[in-house]
C-alpha cells in the first residue's frame, strides 16, 4: 500500500478506535446495565418500566425538556439579532472581533464558576434584585433561585454563544445582494427578512438550536446549583443514581430514556427544518 494511501487510513482508523473506545464501549455498558438485573445479570425491562410507569419521572421529563425548549427559544430570540448585528451592522472589523472575543471568552470558564456567579447575582440581596427594587419595578426582592426562571437565566447565559456563532456563520454566507434585490423589487424589510433572509439562514438556526437544546437537556451543574435541589431534571436523577445510590442499572435506564427523548426532539426539529427548507 502506498504511503499516500496509508496515511489517511491510519488517521481514520485512529479516529474510529477513539470513538469506539470512549463512546461506543461506555454506551454499550450503559445499555447492558439498563437491561439487566443487578443480582443475577438476567435480562429485564423492570428499570424502564419503573421510569416510564411513574408519574414522578414523567414530571421530571416534562420539566427537563420544558427548560431545554425555553432555553433554546430565548437563546434564539436573543442570539439571532445579535448575530445579525455583528454580521450586517458592524463594519469596523476590530469592533466585530472584540465582540466575538467577549462572546467566546466566557466559554473558557467552567460552568461551575459561572453558575456560582449567577447564584450571587440572582440571590435575594444580589445585584439583579437590588437593581429591580432600586428602579421601582418591584416592591420586594424576586425569588430567582430554586425556580425554573433562575435556571433558565443561567442556561441562556451559558448557551447563547452557540446560537450566535451558528446563526452568524449562516448570515455571513448570505450575499447582501439578495436583500438588496428584494428591496429593489418593492419588498418591505419585514418581507425581505421572512421570505429571503430567514429561509437562507434556517440551516444555521436549526443547527444552533439543536446544539443548545441537547446541551440544555443534558445539563447538570447549572440546574443543580440554581435550583438549590428544589427542582429536579433527568441529569440530576442520573447523577444521584450513579454517585449516591450506586444503582447503575436504574441510572442506565434513566440515561437511555434521556437520550431517546432528546433524539426524538432533535429528529422532530430536523424534520421541521427540512419541511420549511423544501417549501418554494
Number of C-alpha atoms within 10 A of each C-alpha: 5 6 8 8 9 11 11 11 12 11 11 12 12 12 12 12 13 12 12 13 12 11 11 13 12 12 16 11 13 20 16 16 22 26 20 18 17 15 6 7 12 9 13 14 12 16 20 18 11 14 17 16 11 10 11 11 18 14 13 18 20 14 18 24 22 16 21 23 20 17 28 28 16 15 27 24 13 15 26 20 14 20 24 18 14 22 18 13 11 14 11 9 10 10 12 16 13 11 14 16 11 12 15 15 10 14 14 7 11 11 18 13 12 18 22 16 12 24 22 15 17 23 19 17 13 14 14 18 21 19 14 15 15 12 10 10 10 13 10 13 17 16 13 22 22 17 16 19 16 21 24 25 18 24 27 22 15 23 22 24 24 22 28 26 21 22 28 24 17 21 24 15 11 14 11 12 9 13 18 12 12 18 14 10 9 10 15 11 12 10 14 18 15 11 14 15 20 16 17 18 19 18 18 21 26 21 19 24 26 21 17 26 25 19 18 26 24 20 19 20 18 25 29 19 20 28 21 14 14 13 17 19 24 26 23 19 18 22 16 14 18 15 12 9 12 12 16 18 25 26 26 24 26 26 21 16 17 20 15 12 14 20 13 12 17 19 13 12 16 16 12 13 17 14 10 12 13 9 7 4
